[in-house]
Each structure stands twice: as structure tokens, then as C-alpha cells.
Amino acid sequence: MSEKVLYEVVDGVGVITLNRPEVHNAMDDEAAHLYKVLLDRALDDDAVRAVLLRGAGKSFCSGRDTTMLGHRARDESDYHFVLRHQQKRLAVLDSPKPFIAALKGAAIGGGCETALSCDIRIADTTLKMALPEIHYGILPDTGGTQLMTTLIGPARTKYMVMTGDRIDAQTALAWGAVDFLVTPEELDDRALEIARKIAAKPPIALAMAKTMIDQAHAGAVRSGIAQELLAQTALFKTEDYHEARAAIRERRTPAYKGK
């Protein structure tokens, strides 16, 4: 298997690096599978007490590879396709191990949702965050509507989801979508420093701390993710979705019917 995702353990930190820099770490089926394999390794490894997610090259993750939109490698239903990807997000949310994300460049779509599922986000000044699914006639489906709302509130989340617009690093920090902002030169060291500091603490206390703090919104988030699954499954069957896809292919303005 090609090295589209890398893994190492550094001082109790499981470091997962998305490694398709030539496409801003967009996730094709192979990369998504390898990410899940390495995620499970980090979760199962007793030597790992915290996990750091980062991207090689200029970006964190630009989301699903656009050349594979609509593709179902397993010949599965839309429902099971979305559910399978949601399970990766829920594994991070439910893990007793803290997750830290080092963000730069593009954190778009599924890449943004991956970042949102982490416990702490460190960004550099090149960051652009977006939930652009509405451009394709669909919506975020692995926690974006729920996790972003817990961070920046409903109105700003509606703006991001309903327009698909990107926000820059300063806006992400001001709104609360990221927690620390550093220069590009500082990002990797600062993110690893925070991850190491957390990994050095008692693992049972870390697990309890994460659980207690997440209880404030855990039930609502999981209920919302379940609703995302149903909504996305329905949206894949709409005329608007097919019109959006066709308009993008044909480089024209989509003509939606309105109802």
C-alpha cells in the first residue's frame, strides 16, 4: 500500500500525517482506508496517550478527492457510505485519548470536519476553513453542522454551511473554530509541544476530563450526526444534487427548480 498516510509515535503522541501534498491531502478511497487503519492503531496502542493529526505540504486536508465524488468503491448504498465515514469521526469523538489537530492551508469539507472532531486545534496563518458541500447540492455529513455549532454558534455555522464560503485563520480564531494561531514556521513544533504536554499527564485523568467536558453537548452532537446521515442520504437522490454536479462539470451556473 502506498504511503498516503504516515504514522509514528513520539513521546507518547501518535502522529498521523496525511501525505498527499500534491492534492492538498484530498482523501481518495485508499487514503481514507489507510487513515482508518492508522487511526485504529493509535487508538489501540497503549503507548499512545494523545494523537496529533497533521498534513504534509501546504494544507491539512482539502476533503474528499473531487475526482471521486459520487464514487462508491464498495458498491454500497449512500446510507452505508455516509455511515462508514461517520464512524471514523465518532471514533475520534468517543476515544478517551485527546486529539490535537495542526491546521494549515486548506481545511475544507471532510478535512474541516476531521479538524472539528479533535479536542484542540492549532492553526497557522495560512489556514482557510470551509464547509462547501452546498455548492454540490448536499450538506456536511460527518459532524460539520453539529461540531461547528458547538464552537462558533448557530448563526455563524449557518453562514458557513449555507454559503459554503471560506473563513481565514484570523476569523477562525476570533470565532472560536481554532484555539491557537501561530506562524507557519511554528506550527509543527507548537502542535507537537501541546500534544506532548497532554500525553505526559495521567491517562485515566485525561480520559475522564475529555468525557466530562464533552458531556455538555455530546448527546445533541450525536443526535445531530444521525440526522446528517438521513439528510445526506435523501439529498443524494434530489434533482438539485444532480443539477449541481452537472453545472460544475459543464462550468455553468446551476438552474435549481426551487422546491
N, C-alpha and C positions, 0 to 999 in steps of 0.2 A: 504494500500500500504506500502511495506517495506521501510525503511529509507535508500535508496541507494543514495539519495542526501539530504543534510540538508540545512536549511535556517534560518538565524537570521538577525536582524537589530541592528547594534552597532554604535551609534553616527552618524546617517545619512548614514551609509555604509550598503548596503545589502550584506551579506556574504553568498555565495553559496559554499558549501563544497561537493565535490564528495566523496562518502562514501562506496566504495567497496575496502578497502585497501588490502584484501586478493588476489585480482587480479589486483593490481596496478591501481585501479579505471577504469578498462576497462568498456566500455559502452555497456550493453545489451539493449534490446528494452525497458524494464521497466525503467532502469536508464535514458535512453535518453528521454523518455516521461516525467519523473519527472523533469529532468533538464529543459525541455522546460516550464513546468508548473511553476517552481520556477523562471525561467528567466523572464517570463511574469509578475509574481508577483512583482519582483524587479523593472521592467520597469514601472509598473502601480502604484507603491506605491509612493505617494508624499513625504513621509518621507524619502525616499531613494534618495540621491543625488550623490552617487557613488556606484559602485558594485565591490566587491572583489571576484574573483574566486580562489579556492584553493582545494587541495586534502587531504584526510585523509591518514594516514600511510606514506609509504616511497616515494610515487610518486604523481605527479599531475594527469596525465591520460595517460594510455598506448594505447588509441584509442579504436576502436570497438573491442568488445569481439571476439576473433578469433574463438570461438565455434559457432558464429552466422554469419560468413562470408557467403554471398550469400543468407542469410535468409531474407524473406520479410514477416513480420508479418501481414501486411495488404493485402497480395496478390496483391501488386501493381507492376507496371512496374518499371524497373530500372530507367527510366527517373524520375518518380514521387518520387521514393525512394530517389534519389540523390537530387532532387529539395527540398524535405521536409527538408532534413538536411542542405542544403544551406540556407534555410530561417532562421534557428536558427543563423547561422553565420551572415547573413545580418542584423538580428535584433540587434546584438551587434554593428556592424559597423554603423548602421543608428541611434542608440539610442543617444539622446542628453546627456545621462548620461555617464560619464567616467567609463571605465572598467580597473581594475588592476588585474593582474594575479600573484599569488605566486607559483613559479615553483620549483619542486624538483624531483629527481629520473627520472622516465620516463615521457617525454612529446612527445609522439610518434603518428604519423598518425593524426587521428582526434583530439587527445589530443594536438598535436603540433599546429594544425590549430586553435583550440579553443584559445590557448595562443596567437597566432599571431593576432587574431581579436581584442584583447584587446589593450588599449591605452598605457599602461605601463606594463612592465614585470620585476618583481623582482625574481631572482633565487638564490638558494643556490648551494654550490659546488658539490652536488651530481647529478646535472641535466645532463640528456642525451636527446638531441633533435634529431628527425629523421622524415623524410617523406619516409617511407619504402614501399609504395604501389607498386613500380615497381617489387618487389620480387613476387608479386601476379599477375603480368601481367596487372596492372592498374596504375592509377596516382592519385595524390591528387585531391579531387573534391569539397572541401568546402573552397576554397580560398588559399590553400597552395602555389600553384605556383605563385600567384599574390602577396599575402601579404608578403611572404618571400623575393620576389624580391625587394619590396619597402624598406625592411630593410637591406639586405645584398648584393644586386646587382644581376644581371643576372648570372654571371659565377658561383658564389658560390651556388646560388639556383639550377642551372643546375647540379652541382656536387652532391648536396644533393638529388635531385629528380632522377637523372639518375643512381646513385649508391645505393641509399637507406641507405647510411652509417649514423651512429650517430655522432654527434659532442658533445663534453663535455662542461661543464659550462664555462671554460676559453675561449674556441674557440667561443662559442655563444656570450660572452661578447665582445671579440675582433672584431667579425664580425658585431655586432650590432643587433643580434637576441634577446638579452636581454639587459636591461638598467642598472640594479644594480646587484651586486653579493655579497652575504653575507654568513655567516656560517649557517649550518642547525639550530643551536640554535637561530639564529637571525631572521630567515625567517618570521615567522608568525607575530612577533611584528613589524618588519620593513615594511612589506606589509600593515598591518593594519594602521600603522602610516602614510604612504603615502596616503592611501585611506581616512583616517580621515581628513588629511590636505586639500585634494582636496574637500571633502564633505562639509567642513566649508566655502567654497567660494560661491559667488552668483551663483545660478544655471543657470540663464539666460546667464551670462558671460561664465560659463563653457561650456554650450551648443554651444554658438557662437564660442568659442575658438576651440572646437573639430571640428566643421563644417568647419571653415576657414582653419585650418591646414590640414584637410583631403582632402580639395579641390585640393591639389597639385597632388593627384593620384587617387581620388575617381572614376572618370569616367573610367579610364583604369582598375582599380581593378574590378569594376562591370562588365565591358565588358569581362574581363578575366574569371571571375567566371561563366558567361554564357557559355563561350567556354569550361570550365571544365565540365559543365553539359553535353554538347553534346559529348565531347571526351570520358567521362567516360561511358555514355550510349552505345557508339559504342564499347568501349573496353570490356565491359561485354559480348559481343557477339563473341569475337575473339577466335580462336583456341589457341593463346598464353595464354590467361587468363585461359582457361580450362586446358591447359598443366601445367601452373604454379601451379594451385590448386592441380592437381593430383600429381605433383612431391613433393609438400610439404607433402601431405597425405602419399605418399609412401616412403618418405625420400630418394629421389634420385635427381640427377641433371636434371633439365628440358632440354628437347630437342626441341628448337624452330626451326621453319622452316625458319625464316629469312625474310619472306615477307608476 
